């Protein structure tokens, strides 16, 4: 298995205004992240509103992402499901689309029971040849496992080659995982929207898996960090944080609003539950996008006002 590293944005799922999926709208977004220099692509994940997709929608969109990526960078398919058989089937769906690994969240229903997680991942591994990325998401979305528990699962299931660590404090968990099972893994990635990316990189993370609206900024940040220019990396980190703090509240609605402001998405319709922008939030969003506009070199803001899903 080739080691994966760098910036792997999680693509959003575009919807038409009537709420139906819009596969054609994936094209500009995939083109953007590739032009921005992304080292790989992830689909679908939490930033893709995956929990709202019907199985047939998911299958169609995974195949379309695979077609659009066309092997130019590694694709990691999100294959999370509490049932190991369905998780393996989703991994195989991704493999057929060209995926190089399957990201599978440690199921929340298994709680902290390491034996249950070992049995789950072993069953998945028995039904797919794709390497597995264990996604350790915080509760209530995921199991929120301790580094010691994740390390025990990794030792027991050799097919787990990567970890995406998103349970706080992410940086400390990256350090603990690399110390415990770094020799058994091909990489530990950070997530959590890249809000802690500087700490994660400094602790040896292989890269980051944020949402996609700031892919060019995150690529520049990681490249600067790896080139030893911490001053540039920290400046980009500081410039990105205001938008990412809003994203922590509004999640995919912020992602879609910024992509729309950059001319990369027609509709900001979202199916996901969670807070929606009101008029004051919209004004703040417009100000934040305007303040960050000079960072968007390849797809500058095309609208004087950031579009947002206020309804």
N, C-alpha and C positions, 0 to 999 in steps of 0.2 A: 504494500500500500504506500503510495507516494504521500509524503507529509504535506498537509495543507496548512497554509498560513496566510495572513494578511486580512483584508477587508472583504467580508462575505455578507453583502446586504440581503436582508429578508424582503422579498418583493411583496407589495400589497396586492390584493385582489381588486381589480377594477369592476365596478358595477355601473350599469346604466341607471338613469334617473328613476326607472320603474322598479329597480331592485334586482333585476336579472344580471347575471354575469356578463362581462363584456370582454371576451378573450382578445379581440382586436386591439383593445387599449393597452394590452401588455407590451406591444411592440415598442412604443416610444420609451417606456420605462426600462426595458431590457437594454435597448440601444444606449440609453443614458448611462446606466451603471457600467456597461462595458466601455463606453467612451471615457468615463470617469476613471477607469483603471482598476475596477474591482477585481480582486483575485479569485473570486468565485461568487456563486449565487445560491441563495437558499429559498426554497418554496415547497409547500406552504408552511408558515409558522404562525405564531400568535399575532405578528404584525400583518398577517395575510387574512385575518378574520377566519381562520381555518375552522373554528368551531361552528361557523354559520353555513359551511358548504355541505351540500348533499354529496354523497359518494360519486354520483355521475358527474357533477360539476367539478369536483376535485380531480377526478381522472382526466377530464378534458383539459383542465387548466395545467396540470402537471405535464401532460403531453405537449401542450403549446409552449410552455416555458422551455422544455427540453428542445423543441424544434428551434425556438428563437435563439437559445444559447448556442446550439449547434456544436457543442464540444469545445468552444473557444476558451472557456474557463470551466473549472469543476462545478458541477451542480450537486448540491446536497438536498435531497428530498426530505421534507418533513413527513414523517410517517407515524406520528404519535397516535396511539389509541390504547385504551385501558385493556383491551383484549389482545393478547399476543398474536393470535391468528390474523386478526384484522391489521395489526401493526405490520406484520410480515408481508401481508398482501399489498399494503400501501408502499412498503419498501420495494417490492418487486415491480409495482407500477412505476416507481421512480427509476428503477434499474432499466426498465424497457425504454424509458425516456432519456437515458444516458447518465443517470445520477451515479456519482462516485461513492456516496455514503448516504446513510439514512439517519436523520436526527429524530430520536424518539425520547419523549419526555418520561421521566420516572413517574408512574401514575400516582396521582394524589391519593387514590383509594387504598394504596398499599401502605400509606403512612410511613413511619420510620422502620418498618419491618424489613430488614435486609434480606432475610431468606425469601420473602415474597418477591422482592425486586430481582434477586438472583434467578428465581424460577421464571419470572416474566421475561427477562432478557435472554435467558438460555433458550426459552421456547421460541422467541423471535429469531435468534441466531440459527436455530435448527431449521428454520423455514425460509431463510434468505441468505444469499452469498454476499450481500452488501455489508461492508464494515459499518458498525453502529457508532453513532455519536449519542452519548447519554446526555440529555438535556436536564439539568438540575434546576428547575424553576421553583420559585418560592411558593409557599401556600397562599391562597387556596388553589391556584392554578396547577401547581405541581406538588411533589412530596416535600420539597425543601429539605433535602438530606444534608447531613453533616459531611464534611470532607472525609472523615473516617469511614462513614457508611458508603460513600461513593467509591472510595479506594477498595473497600472489601468487595463490592460488586464488580469492579474492574478486574480484580484478581481472580474472581470466580468465573468470569465470562470473557474469554480471550477475544471474542468478536467485537467487543467494545474497544475501539481504537482512538476515540476522541471523547472529550467532555466539553459541553457548553455550560459554564458555571454562571448562574444568575441569582443564586441565593446569597443574601447579604451576610457579612461583608465579603463581596466578591473577590477582592484582591487577596485577602487573607486566605480564602478558600483556594485560590489559584496556587499560592505558595504551598499550602498544605498538600494539595493533590500532586504537584510536581515532586515534592519531597517524598511522598509515599509511593506513587506509582508512575512517576515520570518516565521510567525506563520501560513501562509496559504500554505507554500511549504514544500516539503520533501527534498529539497536540491537545492543549487545553485552551479553549476560546472563551473570551468574555462575551457577555450579552448586555442585558439591562439597558438597552438603548445607547450604549457607548457613553453612558454618564460617568463611568469610572475607568475609562479606557487608559488614561495615563498611568494609573496605579497598576492596572492589569498588565500593561506592557512592561512596566518596570519590574514586575515580579516574574516575567518570563512567559506570559501568555502568547500563544501562537498567533493571535489576532483577535478580531472583534466581529460580531454579527449583529449589527444594529438594523434599524429600518433603513429605507432607501433614499429618503429625501435629501440627505446630506452626504451622499456617497463620495462626491468629489472632495469635500472637506475632510472626510475621514481617511480617504486614500492619501491626501497630502499630509495629514497629521501622522499617519503610520509611517509613511516614507521618510518624513523628516526625523521622526524618532529613531528609525533604524539607521539613518545616515549620521546619527549623533548630534543632530541639531535640535536639542531639547527646547531651545527658546522658541523656534518656529512652531514646534509641536504644541507647546504650552499655550502659545498665542492662539492657535487654531482651536485648541480645546476650550479656552476661555470664551472664544467667539461663538462656539457651537452650543455652549451650555444653556443660554437663555431659551433657545428654541427647544432643547431637549428637556428642560424642566417643564415646559408647557406640555410637551409630548408625554411626560410621565403621568399627567392628569387626563389628557384627552386622547392619548394613544393614537390609533390609526387616523382619527379625524385630523390631527395635526399633520401627520405624514401626507395625507391626501391634499390638505390645504396648501402645503408648501409645494408639492409636485404640481398642483394646478396653477399656482402662482408662477411657476417656472415654465409653464406651457407644456407640461408633460402628461397631463391628465385632464380629460374633458369633464368628468363628473366626480364630485367628491362624496357621492352617496356611500354611506356605510351601513352595514347590517349590525355591526357589533353593538352590544350593550355598553353603557357607560355615559359619562357626561358629554353634553353637547355645548357648543359655543353659544353664548348669548351675545347681545350687541356689544357689550363692553369687552368681552373676550375677543370679539372680532376686531375691535379697534386695537387692542394690545397685540394681536397676531399681526396685523398689518404693520405696526410699528417695528416688531421684531424682525419680520421679513425684510423690511426696508433697511434696518440696521445691518443685516447680514448680506445684503444684496451684492456687495462688492466681492464676496467670496464665490459667487455663482458665475464663474467665468464661461463655462461651456454652455450652460442653459440659463441665461439671465432671466430675471423676473420680467414677465411679459405683460403683466397687468398692473395698473397703478394701485389696485387694491387686491390683497390676498383673498382668494375665494375660500370660503369655509362652510362647513356643514352646520348651520345654525339651527335648522329646523329640528 
